[in-house]
């Protein structure tokens, strides 16, 4: 069973989003969690490997959620647009 942990960077970035984008991000996260539980990958999730343990999912056309996957632990790292995710990746390495 997967465990989930939001990092402080994720909580800060989520709070900065407008409410509508925040709701979309939460929906994408719940979709990913459902995928981990059922093994059924939904269409449009946009799951993409960015590095060794670093992944992202698509929230909408501009926003993404970056997360760290370590065995059975998902650490939510950051939510933002493509450029913000690139900045997060630089701090992750």
C-alpha positions, 0 to 999 in steps of 0.5 A: 500500500502506498503512503503519501507525504506532502513536502513543504514546497508542495504545500506552499506552491499549492496555496499560491494557486487560484482555487480552481487550479488547486481543485484541478491539482487535487483531482489529478493527485487523487487520479494518480493515487487511484492508479497506484491502488488499481493499476489502471492508468487513466487516459490523460494523466500524463505520467512522465519520468523526469529523473531517477525518482522524480515524476510528474503528472499533468493537472491541465494544459499549463500546470503539473505536479512533481513528485518523488517516488521511493518504493511505497512512498510518494512525496508530493514535491511541487505544483506549478507550470512547466518553468516552475517544475524545471526550477524545482528539478534543479533544486532536487538534483 
